[in-house]
Amino acid sequence: MPEAYVSTRNDGREADSPAGAAPDSAGTTVPHPLDNAARASLTGPHAHFAERHGRVLRYPVEVSPWLALPDEPEPADWAEIAALAGPGGEVPLLGHRGAAPQGWEITFDVAGVQMADDGVAGAPDPEAVPLGPADVPEMLDLVARTQPGPFMPRTIEMGTYLGIRRDGALIAMAGERLHPPGWTEISAVCTDPAFRGEGLATRLILAVAHGIRLRGERPFLHTGAGNTGAIRLYESLGFRHRLDTRFFGVRVPLGS
């Protein structure tokens, strides 16, 4: 499902802390890169993907379906989105904390949470193998059957993906998605229903986190606020709740 992150957090924490922002030398609050993770990615490590339309940034649609607004969007920014999507077009937004303009329909709206590294002990896994472009058809099939979130034909270019195979078949995978400075999101965590209960997701999360740590970065992830089982799992692995989010999409008015 396309997602937009609308954050509610506490300020006043160290800038490199997962929990908040810190003032700079002039006393101005500097936003944490995870507050608007998609925009921080597209203006940072993922800048080579960025398609800019005014102040609106987006990934190529075959990489990711999302757009990222500035922290304080203006009417001209919404006009750029309307021009991009066209009348009646549905738009998933990332990092927008406010409401959509009057007349824009909310097409879905789900409460979520962002969880950040607070002592995740990443570890390599001997059964986890790197996945590449030749594996994308199998990855798309696994995603279609398990619905972990958006995964497009070129999503694999966003970072490292690892998988576990049994008898040659891909049965579980996880990988890297958004890449704000100093952080990497773990996403597309999914397991074939026939192999659930074996701890494969845990092993892959820790294996991906290990690779992130080797780069001197820290892992984070998102999940639904109602997904209590996943939240408990992530907490047991060393992630902690950083902020509340909304996963939502908007539709451009027909008269735009």
C-alpha positions as CSV (number, residue, x, y, z in Angstrom):
1,M,0.0,0.0,0.0
2,P,1.4,3.5,-0.8
3,E,2.3,5.3,2.4
4,A,2.7,8.9,3.6
5,Y,4.4,9.6,6.9
6,V,2.9,12.3,9.0
7,S,4.9,12.5,12.2
8,T,4.2,13.4,15.8
9,R,7.3,13.4,17.9
10,N,9.0,15.1,20.9
11,D,11.7,17.7,20.2
12,G,14.7,18.7,22.2
13,R,16.8,15.5,21.8
14,E,20.3,15.2,20.3
15,A,20.4,15.4,16.5
16,D,21.9,12.0,16.2
17,S,19.4,10.5,18.6
18,P,16.6,8.6,17.0
19,A,14.0,10.6,19.0
20,G,14.3,14.2,17.9
21,A,16.0,17.3,16.7
22,A,18.6,19.6,18.2
23,P,19.3,23.3,18.0
24,D,22.2,24.4,15.8
25,S,24.9,26.9,16.8
26,A,22.4,29.8,16.2
27,G,19.8,28.2,18.4
28,T,17.6,27.1,15.4
29,T,16.0,23.7,15.6
30,V,17.5,21.4,13.0
31,P,15.0,18.8,11.8
32,H,16.0,15.2,12.3
33,P,16.6,13.4,9.0
34,L,13.9,10.8,9.9
35,D,11.2,13.4,10.4
36,N,10.8,13.7,6.6
37,A,12.7,10.5,5.6
38,A,11.8,10.5,1.9
39,R,12.8,14.0,1.4
40,A,16.0,13.6,3.3
41,S,16.7,10.5,1.2
42,L,16.1,12.4,-2.1
43,T,18.2,15.3,-1.1
44,G,20.9,13.1,0.3
45,P,22.1,9.6,-0.5
46,H,19.3,9.0,-3.0
47,A,19.7,12.3,-4.8
48,H,20.6,10.4,-8.0
49,F,17.0,9.1,-8.1
50,A,15.4,12.5,-7.5
51,E,13.0,14.0,-10.0
52,R,12.3,17.6,-9.0
53,H,9.2,19.5,-9.9
54,G,9.4,22.9,-8.2
55,R,10.0,22.0,-4.5
56,V,8.3,18.6,-4.9
57,L,10.6,15.6,-5.1
58,R,9.8,12.1,-6.3
59,Y,11.4,8.8,-7.1
60,P,11.0,7.4,-10.6
61,V,7.7,5.6,-10.5
62,E,9.4,2.3,-11.4
63,V,11.6,2.7,-8.3
64,S,9.0,4.0,-5.7
65,P,5.5,5.4,-6.1
66,W,6.1,8.2,-3.5
67,L,6.4,12.0,-3.7
68,A,8.0,14.1,-0.9
69,L,6.8,17.6,0.0
70,P,8.8,20.3,1.8
71,D,8.4,20.5,5.5
72,E,6.1,23.5,5.1
73,P,4.3,23.1,1.8
74,E,2.8,26.1,0.0
75,P,-0.1,26.3,-2.5
76,A,2.4,26.2,-5.3
77,D,3.7,22.9,-4.1
78,W,0.2,21.4,-4.2
79,A,-0.2,22.8,-7.7
80,E,3.0,21.0,-8.8
81,I,1.5,17.7,-7.5
82,A,-1.8,18.3,-9.2
83,A,0.1,18.9,-12.5
84,L,2.1,15.7,-12.0
85,A,-0.8,13.5,-11.2
86,G,-3.5,15.1,-13.3
87,P,-7.2,15.5,-12.3
88,G,-8.4,12.5,-10.3
89,G,-4.9,11.1,-9.9
90,E,-4.0,9.4,-6.6
91,V,-0.8,10.6,-4.9
92,P,1.1,8.9,-2.0
93,L,3.0,11.6,-0.1
94,L,6.0,11.2,2.3
95,G,7.0,13.5,5.1
96,H,3.9,15.7,5.0
97,R,2.7,16.6,8.6
98,G,-0.3,18.7,7.7
99,A,-3.7,18.3,6.1
100,A,-4.4,18.1,2.4
101,P,-5.8,21.2,0.7
102,Q,-9.6,21.6,0.7
103,G,-11.2,19.5,-2.0
104,W,-8.5,16.9,-2.1
105,E,-9.9,13.5,-1.2
106,I,-8.1,11.3,1.3
107,T,-8.1,7.8,-0.4
108,F,-6.7,5.9,2.6
109,D,-5.5,6.8,6.1
110,V,-3.9,4.3,8.4
111,A,-2.1,5.0,11.7
112,G,1.5,3.8,11.8
113,V,4.7,4.1,13.8
114,Q,8.3,4.7,13.0
115,M,10.8,2.7,15.0
116,A,14.5,3.5,15.1
117,D,17.7,1.7,16.2
118,D,18.3,1.7,19.9
119,G,20.8,-1.1,20.2
120,V,20.0,-3.4,17.3
121,A,22.5,-6.2,17.3
122,G,22.8,-6.9,13.6
123,A,24.3,-10.3,12.6
124,P,25.1,-11.9,9.3
125,D,23.1,-15.0,8.4
126,P,24.7,-17.9,6.5
127,E,21.5,-18.7,4.7
128,A,20.8,-15.2,3.5
129,V,22.0,-14.5,-0.1
130,P,22.2,-11.2,-1.9
131,L,19.3,-10.6,-4.4
132,G,19.9,-8.9,-7.8
133,P,18.0,-7.8,-10.9
134,A,17.6,-11.4,-12.1
135,D,15.7,-12.2,-8.9
136,V,13.2,-9.4,-9.3
137,P,10.4,-11.5,-10.9
138,E,10.5,-13.9,-7.9
139,M,10.7,-10.9,-5.5
140,L,7.6,-9.3,-7.1
141,D,5.8,-12.6,-6.8
142,L,6.6,-13.0,-3.1
143,V,5.5,-9.4,-2.5
144,A,2.3,-10.0,-4.3
145,R,1.5,-13.0,-2.1
146,T,2.5,-11.4,1.2
147,Q,1.8,-7.6,0.8
148,P,4.6,-6.1,2.9
149,G,4.2,-2.7,1.1
150,P,5.1,-1.2,-2.3
151,F,7.8,-3.0,-4.3
152,M,8.3,-1.9,-7.9
153,P,10.4,-3.4,-10.7
154,R,13.4,-1.1,-9.8
155,T,12.9,-0.9,-6.0
156,I,15.9,-3.2,-5.7
157,E,18.1,-0.3,-6.8
158,M,17.3,1.5,-3.5
159,G,19.7,-0.7,-1.5
160,T,20.8,-4.2,-0.6
161,Y,18.2,-7.0,-0.6
162,L,18.8,-10.4,1.0
163,G,16.8,-13.5,0.6
164,I,16.5,-17.1,1.8
165,R,15.9,-19.9,-0.6
166,R,14.7,-23.5,0.0
167,D,14.9,-26.0,-2.9
168,G,15.8,-23.0,-5.1
169,A,12.6,-21.1,-4.4
170,L,12.7,-17.6,-2.8
171,I,10.8,-18.0,0.5
172,A,11.7,-14.9,2.5
173,M,13.4,-11.5,1.9
174,A,14.1,-8.1,3.4
175,G,16.0,-5.1,2.2
176,E,16.8,-1.4,2.2
177,R,14.5,1.3,1.1
178,L,14.7,5.0,2.2
179,H,18.2,6.3,2.9
180,P,18.3,9.6,4.9
181,P,21.8,10.7,5.9
182,G,23.2,8.3,8.5
183,W,20.1,6.0,8.4
184,T,18.7,3.3,6.2
185,E,15.2,1.9,6.3
186,I,14.6,-1.8,6.5
187,S,11.6,-2.8,4.4
188,A,9.9,-5.4,2.2
189,V,10.3,-7.9,5.1
190,C,8.2,-10.9,4.0
191,T,8.0,-14.7,4.3
192,D,6.1,-17.2,2.2
193,P,3.1,-18.3,4.4
194,A,4.2,-21.9,4.2
195,F,7.4,-21.0,6.0
196,R,6.2,-18.6,8.7
197,G,7.0,-19.4,12.3
198,E,10.7,-20.3,11.6
199,G,12.1,-16.9,12.5
200,L,13.2,-16.1,9.0
201,A,12.0,-12.5,9.2
202,T,14.0,-11.9,12.3
203,R,17.1,-13.4,10.8
204,L,16.8,-11.3,7.7
205,I,16.2,-8.1,9.6
206,L,19.3,-8.6,11.6
207,A,21.3,-9.5,8.5
208,V,20.2,-6.4,6.7
209,A,20.9,-4.3,9.9
210,H,24.4,-5.8,10.0
211,G,25.1,-4.5,6.5
212,I,23.8,-1.1,7.5
213,R,26.0,-1.0,10.6
214,L,29.1,-1.9,8.5
215,R,28.6,1.4,6.6
216,G,28.5,3.3,9.9
217,E,24.8,3.9,9.6
218,R,21.7,3.0,11.7
219,P,18.6,1.1,10.8
220,F,15.0,2.2,11.1
221,L,11.6,0.9,9.9
222,H,7.9,1.6,9.7
223,T,4.9,-0.5,10.6
224,G,1.2,-0.2,11.2
225,A,0.2,1.1,14.7
226,G,-2.1,-1.8,15.0
227,N,0.5,-4.4,14.1
228,T,1.3,-5.2,17.7
229,G,3.0,-8.5,16.9
230,A,5.5,-6.8,14.6
231,I,6.0,-4.0,17.1
232,R,6.8,-6.4,19.9
233,L,9.2,-8.3,17.5
234,Y,11.0,-5.1,16.5
235,E,11.3,-4.0,20.2
236,S,12.8,-7.3,21.1
237,L,15.4,-6.8,18.3
238,G,16.5,-3.3,19.7
239,F,14.2,-0.9,17.8
240,R,12.2,1.6,19.8
241,H,9.2,3.8,18.9
242,R,10.4,7.1,17.6
243,L,7.3,8.8,16.2
244,D,3.7,8.2,15.2
245,T,2.8,8.4,11.6
246,R,-0.1,8.2,9.2
247,F,0.1,6.2,6.0
248,F,-2.2,8.0,3.6
249,G,-2.9,8.9,0.0
250,V,-4.7,11.8,-1.6
251,R,-6.6,12.3,-4.8
252,V,-6.3,15.4,-7.0
253,P,-9.6,17.2,-7.5
254,L,-11.2,16.6,-10.9
255,G,-11.3,20.3,-11.5
256,S,-7.6,20.8,-11.0
